[in-house]
Amino acid sequence: MRAYVDKDTCIGCGACVGICPEVFNTKDDGKLKVIEEDLPSELQDSARDAADYCPVVVINIEE
């Protein structure tokens, strides 16, 4: 399972970082970066939660 982000659309709200800081963080410009693209099984649920709560729907989790 992998996490992808549309960095051009990200508004940098930080909701994903608050939900799953093991996978997501922000860059110096405030935009989202994925720390852990290949998601270990113990982080998959929280990464999905972060994607679900993204207000601009820029996070994609693929199997």
PyMOL Python script that loads the backbone (N, CA, C, O; Angstrom):
from pymol import cmd

cmd.read_pdbstr("""\
ATOM      1  N   MET A   1       0.848  -1.169   0.000  1.00  0.00           N
ATOM      2  CA  MET A   1       0.000   0.000   0.000  1.00  0.00           C
ATOM      3  C   MET A   1       0.895   1.235   0.000  1.00  0.00           C
ATOM      4  O   MET A   1       1.907   1.284   0.699  1.00  0.00           O
ATOM      5  N   ARG A   2       0.504   2.240  -0.802  1.00  0.00           N
ATOM      6  CA  ARG A   2       1.316   3.461  -0.927  1.00  0.00           C
ATOM      7  C   ARG A   2       0.446   4.705  -0.742  1.00  0.00           C
ATOM      8  O   ARG A   2      -0.755   4.697  -1.012  1.00  0.00           O
ATOM      9  N   ALA A   3       1.090   5.766  -0.276  1.00  0.00           N
ATOM     10  CA  ALA A   3       0.428   7.058  -0.109  1.00  0.00           C
ATOM     11  C   ALA A   3       0.980   8.032  -1.143  1.00  0.00           C
ATOM     12  O   ALA A   3       2.192   8.129  -1.335  1.00  0.00           O
ATOM     13  N   TYR A   4       0.084   8.745  -1.801  1.00  0.00           N
ATOM     14  CA  TYR A   4       0.453   9.765  -2.779  1.00  0.00           C
ATOM     15  C   TYR A   4      -0.261  11.063  -2.435  1.00  0.00           C
ATOM     16  O   TYR A   4      -1.353  11.051  -1.867  1.00  0.00           O
ATOM     17  N   VAL A   5       0.370  12.193  -2.786  1.00  0.00           N
ATOM     18  CA  VAL A   5      -0.197  13.499  -2.485  1.00  0.00           C
ATOM     19  C   VAL A   5      -0.138  14.389  -3.729  1.00  0.00           C
ATOM     20  O   VAL A   5       0.871  14.412  -4.435  1.00  0.00           O
ATOM     21  N   ASP A   6      -1.217  15.114  -3.991  1.00  0.00           N
ATOM     22  CA  ASP A   6      -1.214  16.137  -5.036  1.00  0.00           C
ATOM     23  C   ASP A   6      -0.706  17.418  -4.382  1.00  0.00           C
ATOM     24  O   ASP A   6      -1.480  18.175  -3.798  1.00  0.00           O
ATOM     25  N   LYS A   7       0.587  17.651  -4.482  1.00  0.00           N
ATOM     26  CA  LYS A   7       1.226  18.773  -3.791  1.00  0.00           C
ATOM     27  C   LYS A   7       0.789  20.129  -4.335  1.00  0.00           C
ATOM     28  O   LYS A   7       0.848  21.130  -3.621  1.00  0.00           O
ATOM     29  N   ASP A   8       0.353  20.170  -5.587  1.00  0.00           N
ATOM     30  CA  ASP A   8      -0.080  21.438  -6.168  1.00  0.00           C
ATOM     31  C   ASP A   8      -1.418  21.905  -5.600  1.00  0.00           C
ATOM     32  O   ASP A   8      -1.696  23.104  -5.582  1.00  0.00           O
ATOM     33  N   THR A   9      -2.238  20.981  -5.141  1.00  0.00           N
ATOM     34  CA  THR A   9      -3.557  21.312  -4.624  1.00  0.00           C
ATOM     35  C   THR A   9      -3.577  21.436  -3.097  1.00  0.00           C
ATOM     36  O   THR A   9      -4.507  22.019  -2.540  1.00  0.00           O
ATOM     37  N   CYS A  10      -2.580  20.904  -2.428  1.00  0.00           N
ATOM     38  CA  CYS A  10      -2.509  20.935  -0.965  1.00  0.00           C
ATOM     39  C   CYS A  10      -2.574  22.377  -0.456  1.00  0.00           C
ATOM     40  O   CYS A  10      -1.914  23.267  -0.992  1.00  0.00           O
ATOM     41  N   ILE A  11      -3.386  22.592   0.592  1.00  0.00           N
ATOM     42  CA  ILE A  11      -3.494  23.929   1.197  1.00  0.00           C
ATOM     43  C   ILE A  11      -2.690  24.037   2.487  1.00  0.00           C
ATOM     44  O   ILE A  11      -2.644  25.101   3.104  1.00  0.00           O
ATOM     45  N   GLY A  12      -2.064  22.954   2.890  1.00  0.00           N
ATOM     46  CA  GLY A  12      -1.193  22.979   4.069  1.00  0.00           C
ATOM     47  C   GLY A  12      -1.915  23.146   5.386  1.00  0.00           C
ATOM     48  O   GLY A  12      -1.380  23.766   6.304  1.00  0.00           O
ATOM     49  N   CYS A  13      -3.129  22.603   5.504  1.00  0.00           N
ATOM     50  CA  CYS A  13      -3.902  22.769   6.741  1.00  0.00           C
ATOM     51  C   CYS A  13      -3.330  21.960   7.904  1.00  0.00           C
ATOM     52  O   CYS A  13      -3.516  22.331   9.062  1.00  0.00           O
ATOM     53  N   GLY A  14      -2.633  20.856   7.606  1.00  0.00           N
ATOM     54  CA  GLY A  14      -1.996  20.054   8.641  1.00  0.00           C
ATOM     55  C   GLY A  14      -2.871  19.002   9.286  1.00  0.00           C
ATOM     56  O   GLY A  14      -2.432  18.338  10.225  1.00  0.00           O
ATOM     57  N   ALA A  15      -4.096  18.828   8.815  1.00  0.00           N
ATOM     58  CA  ALA A  15      -4.976  17.811   9.403  1.00  0.00           C
ATOM     59  C   ALA A  15      -4.348  16.423   9.302  1.00  0.00           C
ATOM     60  O   ALA A  15      -4.421  15.638  10.247  1.00  0.00           O
ATOM     61  N   CYS A  16      -3.742  16.123   8.181  1.00  0.00           N
ATOM     62  CA  CYS A  16      -3.146  14.801   7.976  1.00  0.00           C
ATOM     63  C   CYS A  16      -1.977  14.567   8.932  1.00  0.00           C
ATOM     64  O   CYS A  16      -1.790  13.461   9.440  1.00  0.00           O
ATOM     65  N   VAL A  17      -1.206  15.606   9.165  1.00  0.00           N
ATOM     66  CA  VAL A  17      -0.066  15.487  10.086  1.00  0.00           C
ATOM     67  C   VAL A  17      -0.569  15.226  11.496  1.00  0.00           C
ATOM     68  O   VAL A  17       0.025  14.438  12.232  1.00  0.00           O
ATOM     69  N   GLY A  18      -1.651  15.876  11.876  1.00  0.00           N
ATOM     70  CA  GLY A  18      -2.233  15.663  13.195  1.00  0.00           C
ATOM     71  C   GLY A  18      -2.773  14.253  13.376  1.00  0.00           C
ATOM     72  O   GLY A  18      -2.741  13.708  14.480  1.00  0.00           O
ATOM     73  N   ILE A  19      -3.268  13.664  12.298  1.00  0.00           N
ATOM     74  CA  ILE A  19      -3.847  12.319  12.358  1.00  0.00           C
ATOM     75  C   ILE A  19      -2.783  11.234  12.219  1.00  0.00           C
ATOM     76  O   ILE A  19      -2.841  10.216  12.909  1.00  0.00           O
ATOM     77  N   CYS A  20      -1.817  11.447  11.333  1.00  0.00           N
ATOM     78  CA  CYS A  20      -0.839  10.398  11.033  1.00  0.00           C
ATOM     79  C   CYS A  20       0.548  10.997  10.810  1.00  0.00           C
ATOM     80  O   CYS A  20       1.039  11.011   9.681  1.00  0.00           O
ATOM     81  N   PRO A  21       1.185  11.490  11.871  1.00  0.00           N
ATOM     82  CA  PRO A  21       2.497  12.132  11.715  1.00  0.00           C
ATOM     83  C   PRO A  21       3.617  11.162  11.334  1.00  0.00           C
ATOM     84  O   PRO A  21       4.694  11.595  10.924  1.00  0.00           O
ATOM     85  N   GLU A  22       3.376   9.869  11.464  1.00  0.00           N
ATOM     86  CA  GLU A  22       4.381   8.883  11.066  1.00  0.00           C
ATOM     87  C   GLU A  22       4.510   8.808   9.541  1.00  0.00           C
ATOM     88  O   GLU A  22       5.539   8.374   9.023  1.00  0.00           O
ATOM     89  N   VAL A  23       3.465   9.233   8.828  1.00  0.00           N
ATOM     90  CA  VAL A  23       3.446   9.148   7.371  1.00  0.00           C
ATOM     91  C   VAL A  23       3.536  10.525   6.715  1.00  0.00           C
ATOM     92  O   VAL A  23       4.172  10.672   5.671  1.00  0.00           O
ATOM     93  N   PHE A  24       2.902  11.539   7.322  1.00  0.00           N
ATOM     94  CA  PHE A  24       2.806  12.854   6.701  1.00  0.00           C
ATOM     95  C   PHE A  24       3.500  13.926   7.535  1.00  0.00           C
ATOM     96  O   PHE A  24       3.516  13.873   8.765  1.00  0.00           O
ATOM     97  N   ASN A  25       4.068  14.895   6.833  1.00  0.00           N
ATOM     98  CA  ASN A  25       4.704  16.045   7.468  1.00  0.00           C
ATOM     99  C   ASN A  25       4.575  17.217   6.504  1.00  0.00           C
ATOM    100  O   ASN A  25       4.112  17.040   5.377  1.00  0.00           O
ATOM    101  N   THR A  26       4.972  18.394   6.924  1.00  0.00           N
ATOM    102  CA  THR A  26       4.933  19.542   6.029  1.00  0.00           C
ATOM    103  C   THR A  26       6.343  19.996   5.690  1.00  0.00           C
ATOM    104  O   THR A  26       7.268  19.880   6.494  1.00  0.00           O
ATOM    105  N   LYS A  27       6.479  20.512   4.482  1.00  0.00           N
ATOM    106  CA  LYS A  27       7.759  21.050   4.024  1.00  0.00           C
ATOM    107  C   LYS A  27       7.869  22.494   4.500  1.00  0.00           C
ATOM    108  O   LYS A  27       6.942  23.023   5.112  1.00  0.00           O
ATOM    109  N   ASP A  28       8.996  23.127   4.220  1.00  0.00           N
ATOM    110  CA  ASP A  28       9.217  24.516   4.617  1.00  0.00           C
ATOM    111  C   ASP A  28       8.181  25.464   4.016  1.00  0.00           C
ATOM    112  O   ASP A  28       7.856  26.488   4.617  1.00  0.00           O
ATOM    113  N   ASP A  29       7.662  25.128   2.835  1.00  0.00           N
ATOM    114  CA  ASP A  29       6.666  25.985   2.197  1.00  0.00           C
ATOM    115  C   ASP A  29       5.250  25.743   2.714  1.00  0.00           C
ATOM    116  O   ASP A  29       4.294  26.346   2.225  1.00  0.00           O
ATOM    117  N   GLY A  30       5.116  24.847   3.715  1.00  0.00           N
ATOM    118  CA  GLY A  30       3.812  24.563   4.308  1.00  0.00           C
ATOM    119  C   GLY A  30       3.026  23.480   3.599  1.00  0.00           C
ATOM    120  O   GLY A  30       1.965  23.081   4.077  1.00  0.00           O
ATOM    121  N   LYS A  31       3.513  23.001   2.484  1.00  0.00           N
ATOM    122  CA  LYS A  31       2.824  21.950   1.740  1.00  0.00           C
ATOM    123  C   LYS A  31       3.167  20.580   2.310  1.00  0.00           C
ATOM    124  O   LYS A  31       4.186  20.395   2.974  1.00  0.00           O
ATOM    125  N   LEU A  32       2.301  19.650   2.035  1.00  0.00           N
ATOM    126  CA  LEU A  32       2.420  18.293   2.561  1.00  0.00           C
ATOM    127  C   LEU A  32       3.543  17.519   1.879  1.00  0.00           C
ATOM    128  O   LEU A  32       3.780  17.662   0.679  1.00  0.00           O
ATOM    129  N   LYS A  33       4.223  16.703   2.663  1.00  0.00           N
ATOM    130  CA  LYS A  33       5.147  15.723   2.095  1.00  0.00           C
ATOM    131  C   LYS A  33       4.855  14.380   2.752  1.00  0.00           C
ATOM    132  O   LYS A  33       4.434  14.304   3.907  1.00  0.00           O
ATOM    133  N   VAL A  34       5.088  13.343   1.994  1.00  0.00           N
ATOM    134  CA  VAL A  34       4.889  11.980   2.480  1.00  0.00           C
ATOM    135  C   VAL A  34       6.241  11.475   2.970  1.00  0.00           C
ATOM    136  O   VAL A  34       7.201  11.397   2.203  1.00  0.00           O
ATOM    137  N   ILE A  35       6.305  11.137   4.245  1.00  0.00           N
ATOM    138  CA  ILE A  35       7.537  10.621   4.843  1.00  0.00           C
ATOM    139  C   ILE A  35       7.702   9.147   4.501  1.00  0.00           C
ATOM    140  O   ILE A  35       8.801   8.689   4.187  1.00  0.00           O
ATOM    141  N   GLU A  36       6.619   8.425   4.565  1.00  0.00           N
ATOM    142  CA  GLU A  36       6.625   6.963   4.425  1.00  0.00           C
ATOM    143  C   GLU A  36       5.673   6.611   3.287  1.00  0.00           C
ATOM    144  O   GLU A  36       4.483   6.409   3.528  1.00  0.00           O
ATOM    145  N   GLU A  37       6.176   6.533   2.037  1.00  0.00           N
ATOM    146  CA  GLU A  37       5.313   6.225   0.904  1.00  0.00           C
ATOM    147  C   GLU A  37       4.802   4.792   0.943  1.00  0.00           C
ATOM    148  O   GLU A  37       3.615   4.547   0.725  1.00  0.00           O
ATOM    149  N   ASP A  38       5.688   3.850   1.218  1.00  0.00           N
ATOM    150  CA  ASP A  38       5.277   2.450   1.344  1.00  0.00           C
ATOM    151  C   ASP A  38       4.788   2.239   2.766  1.00  0.00           C
ATOM    152  O   ASP A  38       5.576   2.217   3.711  1.00  0.00           O
ATOM    153  N   LEU A  39       3.479   2.083   2.905  1.00  0.00           N
ATOM    154  CA  LEU A  39       2.866   2.059   4.232  1.00  0.00           C
ATOM    155  C   LEU A  39       2.940   0.683   4.886  1.00  0.00           C
ATOM    156  O   LEU A  39       2.422  -0.292   4.341  1.00  0.00           O
ATOM    157  N   PRO A  40       3.582   0.600   6.051  1.00  0.00           N
ATOM    158  CA  PRO A  40       3.537  -0.657   6.802  1.00  0.00           C
ATOM    159  C   PRO A  40       2.108  -0.890   7.309  1.00  0.00           C
ATOM    160  O   PRO A  40       1.336   0.056   7.463  1.00  0.00           O
ATOM    161  N   SER A  41       1.775  -2.122   7.558  1.00  0.00           N
ATOM    162  CA  SER A  41       0.399  -2.472   7.918  1.00  0.00           C
ATOM    163  C   SER A  41      -0.107  -1.712   9.141  1.00  0.00           C
ATOM    164  O   SER A  41      -1.293  -1.387   9.210  1.00  0.00           O
ATOM    165  N   GLU A  42       0.756  -1.424  10.098  1.00  0.00           N
ATOM    166  CA  GLU A  42       0.307  -0.747  11.314  1.00  0.00           C
ATOM    167  C   GLU A  42      -0.031   0.740  11.087  1.00  0.00           C
ATOM    168  O   GLU A  42      -0.634   1.367  11.958  1.00  0.00           O
ATOM    169  N   LEU A  43       0.343   1.303   9.947  1.00  0.00           N
ATOM    170  CA  LEU A  43       0.039   2.711   9.660  1.00  0.00           C
ATOM    171  C   LEU A  43      -1.055   2.890   8.612  1.00  0.00           C
ATOM    172  O   LEU A  43      -1.470   4.018   8.346  1.00  0.00           O
ATOM    173  N   GLN A  44      -1.521   1.820   8.024  1.00  0.00           N
ATOM    174  CA  GLN A  44      -2.485   1.921   6.925  1.00  0.00           C
ATOM    175  C   GLN A  44      -3.812   2.539   7.352  1.00  0.00           C
ATOM    176  O   GLN A  44      -4.353   3.381   6.635  1.00  0.00           O
ATOM    177  N   ASP A  45      -4.341   2.145   8.487  1.00  0.00           N
ATOM    178  CA  ASP A  45      -5.623   2.699   8.931  1.00  0.00           C
ATOM    179  C   ASP A  45      -5.530   4.190   9.222  1.00  0.00           C
ATOM    180  O   ASP A  45      -6.418   4.951   8.835  1.00  0.00           O
ATOM    181  N   SER A  46      -4.471   4.618   9.897  1.00  0.00           N
ATOM    182  CA  SER A  46      -4.359   6.040  10.213  1.00  0.00           C
ATOM    183  C   SER A  46      -4.058   6.860   8.954  1.00  0.00           C
ATOM    184  O   SER A  46      -4.481   8.013   8.867  1.00  0.00           O
ATOM    185  N   ALA A  47      -3.346   6.301   7.988  1.00  0.00           N
ATOM    186  CA  ALA A  47      -3.113   7.005   6.718  1.00  0.00           C
ATOM    187  C   ALA A  47      -4.426   7.163   5.956  1.00  0.00           C
ATOM    188  O   ALA A  47      -4.675   8.208   5.355  1.00  0.00           O
ATOM    189  N   ARG A  48      -5.260   6.137   5.979  1.00  0.00           N
ATOM    190  CA  ARG A  48      -6.590   6.245   5.353  1.00  0.00           C
ATOM    191  C   ARG A  48      -7.436   7.300   6.057  1.00  0.00           C
ATOM    192  O   ARG A  48      -8.132   8.076   5.403  1.00  0.00           O
ATOM    193  N   ASP A  49      -7.380   7.331   7.374  1.00  0.00           N
ATOM    194  CA  ASP A  49      -8.115   8.359   8.126  1.00  0.00           C
ATOM    195  C   ASP A  49      -7.655   9.757   7.722  1.00  0.00           C
ATOM    196  O   ASP A  49      -8.479  10.651   7.532  1.00  0.00           O
ATOM    197  N   ALA A  50      -6.354   9.948   7.589  1.00  0.00           N
ATOM    198  CA  ALA A  50      -5.815  11.242   7.173  1.00  0.00           C
ATOM    199  C   ALA A  50      -6.342  11.614   5.790  1.00  0.00           C
ATOM    200  O   ALA A  50      -6.714  12.764   5.558  1.00  0.00           O
ATOM    201  N   ALA A  51      -6.376  10.659   4.880  1.00  0.00           N
ATOM    202  CA  ALA A  51      -6.896  10.915   3.539  1.00  0.00           C
ATOM    203  C   ALA A  51      -8.377  11.277   3.598  1.00  0.00           C
ATOM    204  O   ALA A  51      -8.824  12.178   2.889  1.00  0.00           O
ATOM    205  N   ASP A  52      -9.136  10.580   4.436  1.00  0.00           N
ATOM    206  CA  ASP A  52     -10.574  10.849   4.563  1.00  0.00           C
ATOM    207  C   ASP A  52     -10.861  12.233   5.129  1.00  0.00           C
ATOM    208  O   ASP A  52     -11.858  12.853   4.759  1.00  0.00           O
ATOM    209  N   TYR A  53     -10.011  12.726   6.015  1.00  0.00           N
ATOM    210  CA  TYR A  53     -10.235  14.014   6.667  1.00  0.00           C
ATOM    211  C   TYR A  53      -9.617  15.195   5.921  1.00  0.00           C
ATOM    212  O   TYR A  53      -9.800  16.340   6.334  1.00  0.00           O
ATOM    213  N   CYS A  54      -8.893  14.943   4.837  1.00  0.00           N
ATOM    214  CA  CYS A  54      -8.285  16.030   4.070  1.00  0.00           C
ATOM    215  C   CYS A  54      -9.390  16.893   3.459  1.00  0.00           C
ATOM    216  O   CYS A  54     -10.208  16.385   2.692  1.00  0.00           O
ATOM    217  N   PRO A  55      -9.431  18.197   3.785  1.00  0.00           N
ATOM    218  CA  PRO A  55     -10.523  19.044   3.296  1.00  0.00           C
ATOM    219  C   PRO A  55     -10.476  19.306   1.792  1.00  0.00           C
ATOM    220  O   PRO A  55     -11.489  19.696   1.211  1.00  0.00           O
ATOM    221  N   VAL A  56      -9.342  19.104   1.157  1.00  0.00           N
ATOM    222  CA  VAL A  56      -9.243  19.328  -0.288  1.00  0.00           C
ATOM    223  C   VAL A  56      -8.948  18.038  -1.060  1.00  0.00           C
ATOM    224  O   VAL A  56      -8.677  18.079  -2.260  1.00  0.00           O
ATOM    225  N   VAL A  57      -8.999  16.912  -0.380  1.00  0.00           N
ATOM    226  CA  VAL A  57      -8.900  15.576  -0.972  1.00  0.00           C
ATOM    227  C   VAL A  57      -7.655  15.441  -1.871  1.00  0.00           C
ATOM    228  O   VAL A  57      -7.767  15.126  -3.056  1.00  0.00           O
ATOM    229  N   VAL A  58      -6.478  15.681  -1.290  1.00  0.00           N
ATOM    230  CA  VAL A  58      -5.236  15.581  -2.062  1.00  0.00           C
ATOM    231  C   VAL A  58      -4.425  14.324  -1.745  1.00  0.00           C
ATOM    232  O   VAL A  58      -3.387  14.090  -2.363  1.00  0.00           O
ATOM    233  N   ILE A  59      -4.882  13.522  -0.798  1.00  0.00           N
ATOM    234  CA  ILE A  59      -4.163  12.311  -0.412  1.00  0.00           C
ATOM    235  C   ILE A  59      -4.845  11.095  -1.021  1.00  0.00           C
ATOM    236  O   ILE A  59      -6.053  10.909  -0.876  1.00  0.00           O
ATOM    237  N   ASN A  60      -4.068  10.279  -1.695  1.00  0.00           N
ATOM    238  CA  ASN A  60      -4.568   9.030  -2.260  1.00  0.00           C
ATOM    239  C   ASN A  60      -3.795   7.875  -1.654  1.00  0.00           C
ATOM    240  O   ASN A  60      -2.567   7.902  -1.580  1.00  0.00           O
ATOM    241  N   ILE A  61      -4.525   6.869  -1.224  1.00  0.00           N
ATOM    242  CA  ILE A  61      -3.931   5.651  -0.694  1.00  0.00           C
ATOM    243  C   ILE A  61      -4.267   4.542  -1.688  1.00  0.00           C
ATOM    244  O   ILE A  61      -5.436   4.259  -1.952  1.00  0.00           O
ATOM    245  N   GLU A  62      -3.225   3.920  -2.233  1.00  0.00           N
ATOM    246  CA  GLU A  62      -3.437   2.870  -3.233  1.00  0.00           C
ATOM    247  C   GLU A  62      -2.921   1.536  -2.723  1.00  0.00           C
ATOM    248  O   GLU A  62      -1.888   1.457  -2.058  1.00  0.00           O
ATOM    249  N   GLU A  63      -3.655   0.509  -3.046  1.00  0.00           N
ATOM    250  CA  GLU A  63      -3.279  -0.864  -2.672  1.00  0.00           C
ATOM    251  C   GLU A  63      -2.157  -1.351  -3.550  1.00  0.00           C
ATOM    252  O   GLU A  63      -1.698  -2.482  -3.395  1.00  0.00           O
TER     253      GLU A  63
END
""", "prot")
cmd.dss("prot")
cmd.show_as("cartoon", "prot")
cmd.util.cbc("prot")
cmd.orient("prot")
